[in-house]
Amino acid sequence: MLTKRVKTAVIKDAAIHESDNGSAPVQVAILTRKIEELTNHLKKNKKDFHSRRGLLQMVADRRSHLRYLEKNDKRRYSTIVKKLGLKK
């Protein structure tokens, strides 16, 4: 689970403007951070199947946000993919 401080830092890093906290790039950045934390949790707790299901839902949600960005704003898509280290 992301702490408020970490989430604020992720939002600030991916935001388009000052009051931006819900655009697709911000949501992708937050989901990526959550996915990283949950992946580390699942490496330690291999039988936590409920969390694994949540992880798969987050990955699918991030994928749909990335598809939306790629379709509607290629510049922001390429920026967020490079910034987060995601590859297609």
C-alpha positions in Angstrom: 0.0 0.0 0.0 1.3 3.4 -0.9 1.8 6.0 1.8 0.4 9.4 1.3 3.9 10.9 1.0 5.0 8.4 -1.7 1.7 8.8 -3.7 2.1 12.6 -3.6 5.7 12.3 -4.9 4.5 10.0 -7.7 1.7 12.4 -8.7 4.0 15.4 -8.6 6.5 13.5 -10.9 3.9 12.5 -13.5 1.5 15.5 -13.3 0.9 17.6 -16.4 0.1 20.8 -14.4 -0.1 21.7 -10.7 -3.6 20.5 -9.8 -3.4 17.4 -12.0 -4.1 14.2 -10.0 -6.3 12.1 -12.2 -5.0 12.2 -15.8 -4.0 9.0 -17.6 -0.3 9.5 -17.1 -0.7 10.1 -13.4 -2.9 7.0 -13.1 -0.4 4.9 -15.0 2.4 6.2 -12.7 0.4 5.4 -9.5 -0.6 1.9 -10.8 3.0 1.2 -11.8 4.2 2.0 -8.2 1.4 -0.1 -6.7 2.3 -3.0 -9.0 6.0 -2.8 -8.0 5.1 -3.0 -4.3 2.6 -5.8 -4.8 5.1 -7.7 -6.9 7.7 -7.5 -4.0 5.0 -8.7 -1.6 4.1 -11.7 -3.8 7.8 -12.7 -4.1 7.8 -13.2 -0.3 4.2 -14.6 0.0 3.9 -17.0 -2.9 0.5 -18.4 -1.8 -1.3 -15.0 -1.4 -3.7 -15.7 -4.3 -6.1 -12.9 -3.4 -3.4 -10.3 -3.8 -2.3 -11.9 -7.0 -5.8 -11.4 -8.4 -5.6 -7.7 -7.4 -2.2 -7.5 -9.1 -3.6 -8.9 -12.3 -6.5 -6.4 -12.2 -4.0 -3.5 -11.7 -1.9 -4.7 -14.6 -5.0 -4.8 -16.9 -6.1 -1.4 -15.7 -2.7 0.1 -16.5 -2.7 -1.6 -19.9 -6.0 0.0 -20.7 -4.8 3.5 -19.6 -1.6 3.0 -21.7 -3.7 2.0 -24.8 -5.8 5.1 -24.3 -2.8 7.3 -24.1 -1.2 5.7 -27.2 -4.3 6.2 -29.2 -5.0 9.8 -28.1 -1.7 11.4 -27.2 1.4 9.7 -28.5 3.8 12.3 -27.0 2.5 11.8 -23.5 2.5 8.1 -24.0 6.1 8.0 -25.1 7.1 10.3 -22.2 5.4 8.3 -19.5 6.7 5.0 -20.9 10.3 6.3 -20.9 9.9 7.9 -17.5 8.6 4.7 -15.8 10.8 2.3 -17.7 8.0 0.4 -19.3 8.5 -1.1 -22.6 6.1 -2.2 -25.3 
